[in-house]
């Protein structure tokens, strides 16, 4: 098949990483794959403002590679607008964010059978009514998690397939190990309130105040505040082998989000032998068995996070049990399995 993924950014995000993983593997499976980055997705902007934004984007992208944070092996095309005249002929064209859905729906049939790869309920990004309306467009919907399938069914827009994300076990791996003394806790931070960073910081600060001894490392791509620096060390934008080493050097990973489409980082941490404490959101219940392969708490409850972390910090044997069970369980979530499922969904509906 000739397949075009349409993206709204090539910046470092979990959603774009998922697209790149699938694009690489679909190409490895013999398909002709392209990622299309539409520069003009600023709805409602005056013409002169739109042209200025496009010019600024072109200058910015001329100074660096399209994706400099991931080994993407398929061509990335930048087009001025998401319109048929800028698109190639294909068998399948896939919207990958709500901003791209209406443009893909309006493309000529020569651009391919139209799909919508839904990785989250993006009501935080735009008017919720506009986001939800994209579910009802004439597109074949493919979702990544059970909760998104259920949302689509409630909206009267049932997906044609659910394709769970995977974890790259060639990249994310580590030998079994005993917890450190004191234990080492890892947290990814983010300025968006919905990522729950403030909840995790509050939980860890309360445990420190209660006299528990543990090391903390915070990592992320958006800078750090004074609270993160007071807790421990900080690591900016780790990728590739540096990210694998970071997971592998820690005993416990905390994922405090209020919402997630899926949640890639807890999977990666599990694959690298971390015991995971995570919130019961997004796709996390699809791969975390509460009390067995991870400790799972409700979101927006710093005290619950603190209690779960305390349970593992105070019992090295329990921490090791959760870590080993999680590392074994997550091995079934391979990208090879995920891409085979996506390929099957595309093949079942191309031409229909």
Order of alpha helices (4+ residues) and beta strands (2+ residues): beta-alpha-beta-alpha-beta-beta-alpha-beta-alpha-beta-alpha-beta-beta-alpha-beta-alpha-beta-alpha-beta-alpha-beta-alpha-beta-alpha-alpha-alpha
